[in-house]
């Protein structure tokens, strides 16, 4: 059997979530701002 002893550090986890989360939040905010313009 193989043993996988590699562990993810907190810094790697934060960087991974930031890499995905920041563009995601940017896209959501831009979509909402554009949607609000439809109701003016």
C-alpha positions as MATLAB code, in Angstrom:
seq = 'XXXXXXXXXXXXXXXXXXXXXXXXXXXXXXXXXXXXXXXX';
ca = [
       0.000    0.000    0.000;
       1.121    3.521   -0.695;
       1.138    6.131    2.008;
       0.551    9.759    1.051;
       2.086   11.846    3.825;
       2.000   15.219    2.066;
       0.046   17.836    3.939;
      -1.401   21.109    2.760;
      -0.229   24.083    4.762;
      -2.516   26.906    5.822;
      -0.655   29.285    3.515;
      -1.279   27.013    0.521;
      -4.940   26.747    1.452;
      -5.337   30.516    1.755;
      -3.571   31.094   -1.563;
      -5.722   28.502   -3.326;
      -8.971   29.985   -1.982;
      -7.759   33.482   -2.839;
      -6.842   32.408   -6.356;
     -10.401   31.160   -6.901;
     -12.397   33.363   -4.553;
     -11.198   36.832   -5.541;
     -12.093   36.535   -9.246;
     -15.348   34.820   -8.289;
     -16.371   37.663   -5.980;
     -15.338   40.213   -8.620;
     -17.502   38.496  -11.235;
     -20.502   38.277   -8.930;
     -20.237   41.939   -7.967;
     -19.955   43.047  -11.604;
     -22.933   40.906  -12.574;
     -25.051   42.385   -9.780;
     -24.058   45.939  -10.703;
     -24.990   45.321  -14.325;
     -28.274   43.696  -13.313;
     -29.159   46.714  -11.161;
     -28.813   48.957  -14.211;
     -31.703   47.081  -15.822;
     -34.059   48.226  -13.061;
     -33.256   51.935  -13.217;
];
